[in-house]
Amino acid sequence: MAPLIKELKMLWKGVVTYDVARPNGQRHFALRSILMWTIHDFPTYGLGARRVHQGYKACPICGTDLIVHHSMELGKVVYEGSHQWLVRGHPY
């Protein structure tokens, strides 16, 4: 990830390049770029960000504020209290 981040920072500042279609003297310009979004899966996101991506405290946004317990009836980890970040009166 570090080489990618380094390149993205360099492209954000601008890289001097040239356009062959322009007349002489106007060919050089600063090429800038930005990464707008990515498509990825949650486990890879967790591994790349060095965060927990499964089990207890798996939400990277909620972190330690999330209420979690193991449900014996369901046989899995259950997340409770995430509704606290919704606007009051939200349908969910």
N, C-alpha and C positions, 0 to 999 in steps of 0.2 A: 504494500500500500504506500510506503514512503516514496518510491520513485514516481508513482502516479500523482501523489499530492504535490511533490516538488514540481513536476511538469505543469500541473494545473495552476499553481501559484505563478510560475513563469509566464504562462499564457495569459493569466489575468492581468499582469503588468504590461504585457505586450512584447512581441518578438518582431524585430525589424526584418522585413522581407520585401520582395519587389513583385510588381505586376507587369508582365511582358506586354500586355495590351495597351498600357498607358504610354504616352510619349516620353522621350528621354528627359530626365530632370524631375519627372513626377512619378517615377516607378516605385520608389521606396516608400513604404508605409509601415505602421505598427499594426501587426495582426494580433488581435485579442480574441480570447475564447473563454467560455464558461461551461461548466457541467451543470445542466439544468436539473436533471433527474436521472435516477438509475432504476433498473428493474432487478430485484434480487430476492433471495429467500431469507427468511428470518434466521435460521441457524448460521448461515454465512455472515449475515449482518452481525450477529452476536460474536462470532469468532473474529471477524475483522475489527470490530470495535472493542474487543477484549472484554465483553460483558457476558453475563449469564444469559442464556437464551432458552432455557427450559427449567422446569421445576420451580422452586421457591424463588421469589424476587426476580422473575424472568422479564418483567416489563422494563425496558430501558428508560422510559419516561417516568413511570411511577416510582421506581427504585425501592427504597426502604419504606415508603409511605403506603405501600400496597398491603392490604390485609389478606393473608394467605393461610390456608390450612389444608390438610389432607382429608378428603372425604372417604370414609370407609365404605359407604353405600355405593358410591360411584367408582371407587378404586383409583382416584386420581387427585391431582392438586386442584383446588378450587380457589379462584380469585374473587374476593369480595371487596366492596367499598370503592370500586372504580367509578361508580356513579357520582362520587363526590366532586369530580371535575366537570360534570355536566351542568348546564344552566338550570336553575330551579324551574320545575315544570316541564322539563324535557320528557318526551314520550318514552325514552328508554330508562 
